[in-house]
Amino acid sequence: MKKWKNLLTIPLVLSLVLSSTMVFAQDNSEVESESVNTEEVADTSTALSPEEAFEFEDLTSQGSAAKGTTIADIDMMAEDWVDQAAAATEAVEGDTYVRLDSGLLTVNQLNAFLKANPFELTYADDNNQFLYYNYKLEAEDMLGSRRPDQAGNPLADVHPESALVNVSWVVNQLREGHTDHVRMAVPNSDPNKFVVHDYYGIYDDEGNYMGVNEVIWDIQPVIDFWMQQNNASYEVDATSGATEETGEENGDTTEETEEEISEEVDEETEAETTEDAAPILSPEEALEFEDVNAEGESAHGTTIADVDMAAEDWVDQAAKAVDAVEGDTYVKLDNGVLTVDQINEFLKAQPVELTYADDNNQFLFYNYKLEPEEMLGSRRLDQVGSALADVHPESALQNLSWVINQLREGHTDHVRMGVPNSDPEKFVVHDYYAIHDEDGNYMGINEVIWDIQPVVDFWLQQTGADLDIDETDVTSGATEDDSETVEEEETSETDESTEEAASVDFSNLEDGTYTGSAQGHNGAVEVEVIVEGGVITAVNVLEHSETAGISDPAISDVPAAIVENNSTEVEVTSGASLTSQAIMEAVNNALSQ
């Protein structure tokens, strides 16, 4: 057993413990502020004091953006600023194509893609003007309240005066390059949530500051997933800034929490589905349904004809074919107005790798600016435009098709899984979110790939939690090498799974039909074993309650391998190792009778 307490390993993060709620575009009445605690600074130059930063930053947006993108002669406080600004700049919208650095999307696709992210996102430019937010929820339902009429406002007008010194400090840190990321826990009244605000600097290709990307999200589901995957339990002995109502500094306990959460895991991670989800389809049904070769066309009419999907310069060819806008051209989004250049850098400033594949299963866009070999999920520009079948190994297509079908058919709007990674310091997660239009029609998938380990470390530091990990039973999906294979693994810890397998002499089997069972993930797996001529001639799985779509390959492949080898010492099926082991153990139990 390993025990960690107050673990803190947050690279490239200013781990600020700010009790003030610094929310871009939040109602002034809802925010209170205290001074900035700048004691914990990682990998940055010396931080400026709040006073120096405030003198530097003009939060009233009286100047102009360095890129010349500040739209003049329109009242920034106008409730219909987006409409006025879009008209003044002749901003494109709707079905007009936008040529992005790493892909090609219509404005409608961009809107839906941004809303399909698991975060609340805000863009404030280098003139400190609030230009855009992505969320489709009503203001009162958001973690950081925003309203459409606030788009276009100066930052000073969407924050209470008491918060301006802290807002100015954060902006200055990003503008001056003292750091490119500020993270803080923010008070929230819901004890089941742990709300975090991340501020990322937005920069152009030359490194010039273009503004702030504020990311607001509840990290508690990520923590719970990590705990489950690592067979970990924790006990919180200090309240965090996200659970206090009084806004005291981190470490000052105002309410002792005696909550002990224990989640057991082994190797397989179960897809998250809604409570009222329809029955999950098997991979075979999903594969028959999904055309991962993208031979059809999008239901939204966005598939670009007469351009070879496999062409290395597909983006250039397709952009020319549809007269896609780019560069300084303005784009009217649902909740803001941005140039194409701003959109490119905004997407690159996200803390995750994003991919858009449309409802025709064509790969249309990815956001990351890293080289393929440096990415968690390798992507190349020459792959954009290709069918999904052509950017995944054949071994992954069945599971990939299953994921797509779950999202397309509405069985869930989110599938999460841990994916193998060779770096033991990382815990890589792939999240698949359904993209829908305003009417709920399926438009494709937003694949989000990210390393959740820094988030877990931050949470541990903020809560002061005592963490126990049972290393004797952890084989996380984040420790293997084949990161291309989409594997969704389930987990369980049972008394049966710890028992030694029954001893069987396969050189001296007596003819007959035998039955046996062993514990799988969801319950007993019962098998029938037929022996003829002293060898195993058939293994049939009679009953099981394993998850359809995940366990099916093991139920098909493992019995066949046992027959072929006349032995239960066969390879487990990747992505369904618990089910595989249960089948082997059930056969041993049957033959040992």
C-alpha positions, -999 to +999 in steps of 0.1 A: +000+000+000+013+035-008+000+065+010+003+100-004-007+132+015-008+167+001+008+156-031+017+185-054+033+180-088+018+206-111+042+215-139+038+248-157+010+259-134+007+289-112-010+271-083-028+301-069-052+296-040-075+325-046-106+327-025-120+354-048-143+343-076-126+357-107-151+349-134-150+366-167-185+378-174-202+369-142-229+390-127-213+417-104-236+409-075-224+373-073-187+379-069-166+388-039-129+392-038-099+390-015-062+395-021-041+372-042-020+346-026+011+345-048+033+323-025+030+292-047+044+298-081+058+270-103+081+274-132+075+312-136+095+343-133+090+366-103+053+376-102+043+412-102+023+425-072-014+431-077-009+468-076+017+468-103-004+446-125-035+468-120-016+499-130-006+481-162-039+466-173-067+487-188-097+467-179-120+493-194-108+484-229-102+520-239-073+510-262-073+487-292-062+451-297-026+449-311-039+428-340-064+456-349-094+434-341-111+458-317-143+468-335-147+506-334-178+528-332-200+503-315-210+507-279-193+479-260-221+478-235-248+473-261-270+443-254-270+434-291-233+440-295-228+407-313-254+415-339-241+451-344-204+440-345-212+412-370-230+436-393-202+461-391-176+436-400-197+416-424-190+385-403-198+352-419-221+327-403-243+296-408-231+273-435-201+294-446-169+275-443-140+286-421-105+276-431-087+267-398-051+259-393-058+222-389-091+217-406-122+230-423-155+236-405-187+256-412-197+282-387-225+260-376-201+231-370-178+255-351-206+266-328-217+230-321-182+218-317-174+245-291-205+238-272-197+200-271-166+207-250-168+196-213-158+231-202-172+265-200-149+286-223-145+323-225-123+345-248-112+379-237-088+396-261-056+415-255-076+448-252-095+431-222-128+430-241-150+400-235-157+386-270-171+351-267-183+323-245-193+288-256-219+274-232-255+266-242-269+265-206-288+293-191-268+317-170-282+305-137-273+269-146-236+276-154-207+273-131-196+308-141-226+328-150-226+345-185-253+362-205-254+369-243-258+406-236-224+407-219-205+397-250-185+428-262-183+443-227-149+454-212-138+431-184-142+459-159-179+459-166-185+422-160-167+420-127-174+438-094-149+465-085-135+444-056-123+417-080-106+440-105-072+439-088-071+401-090-084+400-126-058+425-136-031+404-119-040+372-137-042+390-171-008+406-165+008+373-156-003+359-190+004+390-210+039+395-196+048+358-199+054+352-162+033+320-168+010+307-195-015+291-171-031+302-138-052+276-119-074+282-089-102+265-070-132+287-066-159+285-039-191+266-049-221+259-028-226+223-041-206+199-019-206+173-047-187+196-070-151+209-070-150+239-094-118+250-109-110+281-130-081+278-154-067+308-173-046+301-204-027+327-224-037+329-261-008+336-284-002+337-321+024+317-339+051+342-331+042+341-294+025+375-293-002+377-266-038+377-280-059+373-249-072+349-222-090+316-225-108+311-192-118+274-187-143+267-159-152+231-149-161+207-122-131+184-117-149+160-092-160+135-119-124+133-131-111+127-096-137+099-091-127+083-124-090+084-115-097+069-081-117+041-097-091+034-123-063+033-097-081+012-071-076+041-047-095+055-017-092+088+000-102+106+031-106+144+030-093+160+062-093+196+049-119+217+031-109+232-002-115+266-016-142+251-037-163+239-008-161+268+016-187+296+017-165+320+036-136+322+011-108+316+036-074+308+024-064+273+016-056+252+046-079+271+070-105+244+078-140+258+084-159+226+082-143+192+087-153+167+061-153+130+072-160+115+038-143+083+028-148+072-007-135+039-019-137+028-055-122-005-067-108-011-101-086-035-120-081-031-157-114-024-176-131+010-177-168+012-181-184+038-204-203+065-186-240+066-197-270+084-186-292+067-160-321+063-185-298+052-213-312+028-239-297-007-240-261-007-253-256-022-288-230-048-294-199-040-315-212-061-343-245-042-345-226-009-342-201-019-369-229-029-393-245+005-387-215+028-389-198+035-422-164+044-409-152+046-445-173+078-449-187+066-482-220+085-477-225+121-469-233+143-439-270+147-431-263+184-428-250+186-464-215+195-453-196+167-470-175+183-497-178+164-530-152+158-557-122+162-534-102+131-526-106+125-488-072+108-487-054+138-503-025+151-482-036+187-490-073+180-485-077+211-464-063+234-491-083+217-519-116+217-499-112+253-487-107+264-523-137+244-535-161+260-509-145+295-508-137+292-471-129+323-452-097+327-432-073+351-416-088+384-405-123+376-417-148+379-389-170+350-379-203+354-361-206+327-335-237+320-313-223+339-284-196+362-298-177+375-328-141+364-335-118+365-365-106+332-380-071+339-366-086+344-331-106+312-334-074+292-344-054+304-315-084+301-291-088+264-300-050+259-297-051+274-262-075+248-249-058+225-223-068+194-242-064+178-277-097+182-296-108+164-328-140+169-348-153+139-369-187+146-386-218+125-388-204+110-420-174+097-400-150+121-418-121+135-398-124+173-403-103+191-376-079+189-348-067+217-326-032+210-313-001+228-323+024+201-311+042+178-335+025+144-339+051+125-319+046+149-290+008+146-288-011+122-266-031+111-296-010+116-327-026+136-355-012+149-388-024+176-410-024+153-440-049+131-423-075+158-421-104+150-445-098+113-443-124+087-433-121+075-397-113+040-410-081+054-426-068+071-395-072+041-371-057+006-371-081-021-383-080-036-348-096-005-334-125-002-358-150-024-341-147-006-307-145+028-325-178+020-343-194+010-311-185+044-295-199+063-325-231+043-324-237+050-287-234+088-294-253+088-327-282+068-314-285+087-281-277+059-258-254+084-241-238+117-250-204+109-234-181+079-233-150+080-212-121+056-211-085+054-199-062+046-227-027+030-226+002+053-224+039+045-220+047+074-196+041+064-160+038+100-150+007+105-171-029+092-169-043+097-204-081+098-209-101+098-241-135+115-238-160+112-267-188+138-267-217+139-291-220+171-311-256+182-318-272+211-335-298+234-318-326+208-326-307+179-311-297+164-344-264+145-344-235+163-361-205+142-351-180+136-323-157+158-303-129+136-291-111+151-261-077+136-252-059+148-221-037+139-192-057+140-160-028+135-136-021+172-130-057+177-122-056+149-097-024+163-081-040+198-079-071+183-062-050+164-037-031+195-028-063+216-025-082+192-003-053+178+018-067+144+011-050+112+024-047+089-005-043+051-004-035+031-035-035-007-035-007-013-059-011-051-057-042-050-078-037-020-101-029-025-138-042+007-152-049+011-189-024+040-188+006+017-185+006-001-218+018+010-252-008+007-279-024+041-276-041+038-310-064+010-299-097+023-285-101+001-254-129+004-229-122-016-198-144-027-169-131-033-134-140-053-104-124-067-072-139-099-059-129-127-036-131-151-064-106-132-085-080-135-058-083-173-055-057-194-072-068-211-104-077-247-102-050-272-112-058-292-143-038-319-160-046-313-197-026-344-208-050-367-191-085-354-197-115-378-195-141-375-222-174-359-213-193-326-209-184-304-180-197-271-166-181-246-144-182-209-135-160-181-123-165-145-113-164-119-141-168-082-138-206-081-134-213-116-121-206-153-127-195-165-161-207-201-167-191-223-193-196-257-209-165-277-218-167-307-241-138-332-241-135-359-268-106-382-274-088-367-244-087-331-258-110-301-255-132-299-286-155-271-276-159-244-250-193-226-248-202-197-226-236-206-213-245-175-192-229-143-182-238-107-173-207-089-187-212-056-205-223-061-241-199-046-266-169-048-242-169-084-233-180-098-267-145-102-282-133-122-252-164-144-252-157-152-288-119-154-289-109-170-256-129-202-259-116-207-295-080-202-282-085-227-254-097-253-279-069-246-303-042-249-276-060-275-255-050-253-225-063-224-206-029-207-207-039-184-236-037-147-242-063-124-227-084-103-251-072-067-251-098-045-235-116-074-218-090-090-196-113-097-166-138-115-188-110-134-205-096-145-171-131-155-159-136-178-189-102-195-183-109-199-146-144-213-153-129-239-177-103-249-151-131-252-125-151-273-148-123-297-156-111-300-120-143-316-108 
